[in-house]
Amino acid sequence: MTGALISPSRRLRRTPFSDGVEAAGVKAYTVYNHMLLPTVFRSVEEDYRHLKEAVQVWDVACERQVEIRGPDAARLVQMLTPRDLRGMLPGQCYYVPIVDETGGMLNDPVAVKIAEDRWWISIADSDLLQWVKGVAYGYRLDVLVDEPDVSPLAVQGPKADDLMAKVFGDRVRDIRFFRFDLFDFLGHELVIARSGYSKQGGFEIYVEGTEIGMPLWNALMEAGKELDVHAGCPNLIERIEGGLLSYGNDMTDENTPHECGLGRFCNTHTAIGCVGRDALLRVAQEGPIRQIRAIEIDGPALPGCDRLWQLRAGEQVVGRVSSATWSPDFSTNVAIGMVRMTHWNAGTELAVELPDGTRRDAIVKEGFWL
């Protein structure tokens, strides 16, 4: 349905930064957690080049928070993930695969530990809030679970530190990766973490409420003029080059963390209480039979990957491609695929079934490009 519009309604929410996004000339959106997420400003390739060279401000308010508060907060968060959280301290952020009772991936969020009895789970696109509420209720835990009015704003790119220092002072440069600190803006205390959905580095600012949304957006844009700041968004090319997975595209609840290459975030033997622990213990012992791999596909630029493309070895289906695009920097098509263990070794040559025919020039790579 090329050119079709999205009909607005209260089910599809604007963000505290939508006015700034529109003024910056957004050209396309997707729907993510029932909110608008920009996907293109100038063009995917122009946005990609600028992200790698300068600095961008991203409206990622769609990364909704599941807030867990109360005496059993830490216990509940540990029940959700096979990653051992016992050593996590307030001020830290952890990437935490969230699994169901079968070990299937429900989400791959970042957990933000505000205090011992207060956590934010910054989620990818899924209705995780309902699962968390169900677990809390089913186990009669002493917690409150809700979606707070918190909207992340990301600053990404090689000049991100310089821009953030102009607005928040040089102390912001001291934040370590996947840590956060508190900063004042117009009398509002903001959680700022060194994190984000790109390999270029940067920060995520957790904005509570809507009052300072546009003042913060405008302050960053004004301070960043000499740094060539632009409005931006998660970029398809850069995320595939970096192997950043997209929940709902590259993985679903049919996949375990081990299949998604996230085994290093699973401390299954020590993460006591995780609801999917028994299932994942079996997976850890036997090993996955398929796994995410980087796939390089030679030839002209591929069409948009809006469905799964089969990977074949002869007549045998051995996997599927879930995300793909042309990479200007590497002069090839870069892709993410789930490949069976019989064919996942680097250098394995495969064919890809595209909507317009077969490409017989795909090869499994050792690792991702960035």
Helices and strands as residue ranges (DSSP letters): H 18-23, E 28-32, E 35-40, H 44-53, E 55-59, E 65-69, H 73-80, E 93-95, E 98-99, E 105-107, E 110-115, E 118-122, H 128-138, E 144-146, E 150-156, H 160-168, G 170-174, E 180-185, E 188-193, E 202-208, H 213-223, G 225-227, E 229-232, H 236-241, G 263-265, H 277-286, E 290-297, E 309-313, E 316-327, E 332-340, G 341-343, E 349-354, E 357-364
